[in-house]
Amino acid sequence: MNTPEDLSDEELLEMLTPRQLAELDRAIAEMMGPEGLDKVISLQVMAQLYTVRAAERDETSALAMLQMAAAMRRRAEILAEQKG
């Protein structure tokens, strides 16, 4: 297997079961909350932060952080499409 950093967002998300992905989406929605923040930009910034910090972690933690970042980018894309 490649290192977690070598995997695409799609590959990272495919490693999750549908239930895990739904739980991750729910956790992201709760984390962002209904505040007046621009969720698309906030999600993109958080995803970048998780991606950068993943490089400092062990492989298992890095994988989890990169999966979270991938899910955030996915959610940001969906929200941007809905706004468009």
C-alpha positions in Angstrom: 0.0 0.0 0.0 1.1 3.5 -0.6 1.6 5.9 2.2 -1.5 7.8 3.2 -0.1 11.0 1.6 0.1 9.2 -1.8 -3.7 8.4 -1.9 -6.2 10.6 -3.7 -9.3 11.9 -1.9 -11.4 9.3 -3.7 -9.1 6.5 -2.6 -9.1 7.7 1.0 -12.9 7.9 1.1 -13.3 4.5 -0.6 -11.6 3.0 2.4 -14.5 4.0 4.5 -17.8 2.1 4.8 -20.9 4.0 3.9 -21.8 4.2 7.6 -18.3 5.6 8.5 -18.6 8.2 5.7 -22.1 9.2 6.9 -20.8 9.5 10.5 -17.8 11.6 9.3 -20.1 13.9 7.3 -22.3 14.3 10.4 -19.3 15.1 12.6 -18.1 17.7 10.1 -21.6 19.3 9.9 -21.7 19.5 13.8 -18.2 20.9 13.9 -19.0 23.7 11.4 -22.3 24.5 13.1 -24.9 27.0 11.9 -22.8 30.1 12.6 -22.5 32.7 9.9 -19.2 31.5 8.6 -18.8 30.7 5.0 -18.8 27.0 5.3 -17.2 26.3 1.9 -14.1 28.4 2.7 -14.0 27.2 6.3 -14.1 23.6 5.2 -11.3 24.2 2.6 -9.1 25.8 5.2 -9.7 23.1 7.7 -9.0 20.4 5.1 -5.7 22.1 4.3 -4.8 22.3 7.9 -5.5 18.6 8.5 -3.5 17.7 5.4 -0.5 19.6 6.6 -0.7 18.2 10.1 -1.1 14.7 8.9 2.6 14.7 7.8 3.6 15.1 11.4 1.7 12.0 12.5 2.2 8.2 12.5 0.8 6.4 9.5 -2.5 5.4 11.1 -3.2 8.9 12.5 -2.2 10.4 9.2 -4.6 8.2 7.3 -7.5 9.3 9.6 -6.6 13.0 9.3 -6.3 12.7 5.5 -9.7 10.9 5.3 -11.2 13.8 7.4 -9.6 16.3 5.0 -10.9 14.5 2.0 -14.4 14.4 3.5 -14.2 18.1 4.2 -13.2 18.9 0.6 -16.0 16.7 -0.6 -18.5 18.5 1.5 -17.2 21.9 0.5 -17.6 20.9 -3.2 -21.2 19.8 -2.5 -22.0 23.1 -0.7 -20.4 25.2 -3.4 -22.5 23.4 -6.1 -25.6 24.1 -4.0 -24.7 27.8 -3.8 -23.9 28.0 -7.5 
